[in-house]
Structures are given as structure tokens and as C-alpha cells.
Amino acid sequence: MSNEQEEPGSSVLEPVTYWVLYDDGSVGRIESTTGEPELNQPGHFVTEAEYQQRVAELEAANAEWIAEQQAADVARQREDYLALIEAGVPETTARRLSGYEGEAVKG
């Protein structure tokens, strides 16, 4: 996977990019002017397309996790809000304390 190119009359090599999929599921992008680098953790070199595919998978999984966390936060805020209202706390105070921004409880 080496595409090192030396300009005529120059001893400076252009950096070559290497894409890595590590065994733990993470990815890496390494630029080197000294040839294929040695990996500091278990993994293997892949094509740029394979790297980009894995990055897209990781981004999608991260977006899903964030959405799940946000939904859990909203549910917790609603539960806290309802408990505060039930305890007799004024609605504006219950909203401020719970962080709830949904519809008001009809009483």
C-alpha cells in the first residue's frame, strides 16, 4: 500500500497515507514519509474505502447512542417534573428544577 513519490532532484519524500482498522474496532489514519509504519496495537492496514466505511459505521453508532441518551434524559426530566408537581411544587419551579420542557400537566 505504498505510494511514496520522490520529486526529481529532491530527497524529500511526499507523505503517504495509511488507513488502519484496529482489532478493538477503532480506526486510524497515519501519514508517513518512511514507508509502511509499524502499528502500536493489533490491527491491519485497509483501503481508504474500507476505512471510510468503518468511520461511517462508528459515526452512526455514536449518533444512535446520543439519541438514546437524549431520550433517556427527556424521560427522566418528565418523571422528575411530574413528581415535583405531585408534591405541590409550582409548575415553573418544577420545570426549572427538573429541566423539563415538554407540555404542562393538565390538572
For each residue, the residues with C-beta under 8 A, 3 or more apart:
1: 18 36 45 47
2: 16 35 36
3: 16
4: 13 14 16 33 35
5: 13 14
6: 10 11 12 13 14
7: 10 12 14
8:
9:
10: 6 7
11: 6
12: 6 7 33
13: 4 5 6 16 33 34
14: 4 5 6 7 33
15: 31 32 33
16: 2 3 4 13 31 32 33
17: 29 30 31 48
18: 1 29 30 31 32 36 37 45
19: 27 28 29 30 45 46 47 48 50 51
20: 27 28 29 30 39 43 44 45 46 51
21: 27 43 44 46 50 51 54
22: 25 26 27 28 39 41 42 43
23: 41 42 43
24: 41 42
25: 22 58
26: 22 58
27: 19 20 21 22 51 54 55 58
28: 19 20 22 39 43
29: 17 18 19 20 51
30: 17 18 19 20 37
31: 15 16 17 18
32: 15 16 18 35 36 37
33: 4 12 13 14 15 16
34: 13 37
35: 2 4 32
36: 1 2 18 32 45
37: 18 30 32 34
38:
39: 20 22 28 42 43 44
40:
41: 22 23 24
42: 22 23 24 39
43: 20 21 22 23 28 39
44: 20 21 39
45: 1 18 19 20 36
46: 19 20 21 50 51 54
47: 1 19 50 51
48: 17 19 51 52
49: 52 53
50: 19 21 46 47 53 54
51: 19 20 21 27 29 46 47 48 54 55
52: 48 49 55 56
53: 49 50 56 57
54: 21 27 46 50 51 57 58
55: 27 51 52 58 59
56: 52 53 59 60
57: 53 54 60 61
58: 25 26 27 54 55 61 62
59: 55 56 62 63
60: 56 57 63 64
61: 57 58 64 65
62: 58 59 65 66
63: 59 60 66 67
64: 60 61 67 68
65: 61 62 68 69
66: 62 63 69 70
67: 63 64 70 71
68: 64 65 71 72
69: 65 66 72 73
70: 66 67 73 74
71: 67 68 74 75
72: 68 69 75 76
73: 69 70 76 77 99
74: 70 71 77 78 102
75: 71 72 78 79
76: 72 73 79 80
77: 73 74 80 81 98 99 100 101 102
78: 74 75 81 82 98 100 102
79: 75 76 82 83
80: 76 77 83 84 97 98 99 100
81: 77 78 84 85 94 95 98 100 102 105
82: 78 79 85 86 105
83: 79 80 86 87
84: 80 81 87 89 93 94 97 98
85: 81 82 88 89 91 94 105 107
86: 82 83
87: 83 84
88: 85
89: 84 85 93 94 97
90: 93 94
91: 85 94 95 104 105
92: 95 96
93: 84 89 90 96 97
94: 81 84 85 89 90 91 97 98 100
95: 81 91 92 98 99 100 101
96: 92 93 99
97: 80 84 89 93 94
98: 77 78 80 81 84 94 95
99: 73 77 80 95 96
100: 77 78 80 81 94 95
101: 77 95
102: 74 77 78 81
103:
104: 91
105: 81 82 85 91
106:
107: 85
